[in-house]
Amino acid sequence: MKTLLFASAAACISVPALAQADVDADTDVIIVLGEGLPDTPAEPAYSTLTIERDQVVSSSSGRIEDVLANIAGFQLYRRSDSRAANPTTQGASLRALGGNATSRALVLLDGVPLTDPFFGYIPLNAVAPERLESIHVTRGGGSGPFGAGALAGTIEMESGNPQTLGLFNGQALVNDRGETQVSATAAPEVGKGFAVVSGRWDRGKGFYTTPEDQRVDASVRAKFESWSISGRLVQPLGDNLEVQLRSLAYDDKRTFRLAGADNTNEGQDLSARVVSRGPWQVDAIAYAQWRNFTNIVISSSSFNPVLDQRDTPSTGIGGKLEVRPPVGADHTLRLGVDYRSAEGDLLEVNAFSGVRRAGGVNSDFGVFVEDDWRLTERLTLTGGLRADRSSIRNGYFETEADGRTNFADRGEWYASYRVGALFAASEALRLRAATYTGLRQPTLNELYRPYQIFPASYLANENLDVERLEGYEVGIDLVPMPGARLSLTAFDNEVENAITNVTIDTNLNQRQNLDAIETRGLEFASQLKLGQVSFDGTLTYTDAEARASGDAAMLDGLRPAQTPEWAASATLSWRPVGGAILAATLRHTADQFEDDQEIDVLPAATTLDLFGQMPLIGDLSVVGRVENLFDEEVVTFNRGGTIDLGAPQTFWIGLRYGF
């Protein structure tokens, strides 16, 4: 019922819409409605990249994780996409700080965190690329106004407006397995503002993740079905003030590997944002999220259910208030507070230990101040401080045999900072440097929920400490000619108290804090536009090591699980006149280890994807897509030779219409 109510709310926001841009008659400054406050002058002091809408809507799969993979170094815990993976493995990370299914990157949609309150994963199926204007990625610790949780970086997704979406756009595609993908978006004028309502439905029988020589009678395809509906209303309340309301509802069902191994995840989100662009600039956000997850684990030997995770309701609430007072043309001062709370409970039936319940409440309250100081025409400095009160409360774990155990409440203040400098050596060359710290709370899942991937068991750990990051980087941005941009960044980031699974006995693991995970590396990015042809490429090299002692001492000096040394992505596009698009994307991910002890290897994989769009009549176009053109075997899981595979060669054809 709650899902239906939120779907209805999203639809209601679509009541009939302005255009997204107003012109101030006195200043002739174009104000674009529906956005947050503008970027600050010193933001380029950090390693930043932007994926524009042209790239966002021209991926081979039409899924947001495929779009984000254009940033080399972006990774989910596993190589699987959101059609064929357990949602709890969809933790997002950057800079080889993975090795954990929880997100170490902060992922925002219109300024609101998307992270699941209980597990810490990103509900990728809820984010339809065709709804977005752009994606802005900042790699490295994101203290200051971005809030806690941005250890590996910040991924900011901005919704589109009528100027980019058009009054209506829709598409329908089918692939060679008979799977379908259908979406539609309307962006009409409403009063002096606009509304956007959008829906999407994906379904399919899926592909076999199990290699043919390992299949048994119980092996099945990874079938999936998901839908999402979102609504957004943007209205000006005066010359420099506007309100933005957003709703989102989604539902997702998947089957993994064996018959009966079904999981679901659903959510309903509401948020309100008030933006003032007057002399005193203000960005105020409040949001509420309701999520749930279910999962059935099937034994790989008896093929019977061994775990029924029946109910995992969770609630996330929070907000941010940022104020930029007028302090002179040479300074951009940001003052603010933010708050996030995650509350959730688990109910599951284990075939061996019976009914289990667990849960608790985590919260973070932060205050921040940051200033960008334009010292000279060429030199800009930036610095920010945060203070966070991290609180872990009401934690418990309960079984039928042992009863209920309540864990002690705890809380502590943490300080973090970031400092950067940007120097324009010439019109074509910029030099930058930054140092920063950050923090991430352990999730309710990490603290209280044990789980199994047969035959191994994984224990929770209610004593987990907060992860802390310290890092620095230096970089060069070069614009050798119009339409060309080259960027090189060298970085050294260290996550103290990094949470990972540690083997403590045969087939027995526990989440523990390592002393640290240290990553050092290079990031290269290039963009080139020559008339109708463009090239976008990213490359990252990362040397990552675990620092460990005590029970985890055997991991000291080893490469963390799920972290490749090399990753690269390159897209070559041709956009002739008339709206046609042809694009090819080549991606490479180097070897990485499945486990913490460097035993099981996920071999390197190189894939080639294609996208094409050709106008037919008026605003109607035909779209063709190819995933994994050469049918590369992409190993996504390897446990003692038992493996799972990623998406095989897949051909899509369909129609796209927009005006």
Buried (B, 14 or more C-beta within 10 A) or exposed (E): EEBEEBBEBBBEBBEEBBBBEBEEEEEEEEBEBBBBBEEBBBBBBBBBBEBEBBBBBBBBBBBBBBBBBBBBBBBBBBBBBBBBBBBBBBBBBBBBBBBBBBBBBBBBBBBBBBBBBBBBBBBBBBBBBBBBBBBBBBBBBBBBBBBBBBBBBBBBBBBBBBBBBBBBBBBBBBBEBEBBBBBBBBBBBBBBBBBBBBBBBBBBEBBBBBBEEBEEEBBBBBBBBBBBBBBBBBBBEEEBBBBBBBBBBBBBBBBBBBEEBBBBBBBBBBBBBBBBBEEEBBBBBBBBBBBBBBBBBBBBEEBEBBBBBEEBBBBBBBBBBBBBEEEEEEBBBBBBEBBBBBBBBBBBBBBEBEBBBBBBBBBBBBEBBBBBBBEEEEEBBBBBBBEBBBBBBEBBBBBEEEEEEEBEEEEEEBEBBBBBBBBBEEEEEBBBBBBBBBBBBBBBBBBBBBBBBBEBBBBBBBEBBBBBBBBBBBBBBBBEEEEBBBBBBBBBBBBBBBBBBBBEEEEEBBBBBBBBBBBBBBBBBBBBBEEEEBBBBBBBBBBBBBBBEEEBEEBEEBBBBBBBBBBBBBBBBBBEEEEBBBBBBBBBBBBBBBBBEBEBEBEBBEBBBBBBBBBEEEBEBEBBBBBBBEEBEBBBBBBEEBBBBBBBBBBBEBEBBBE
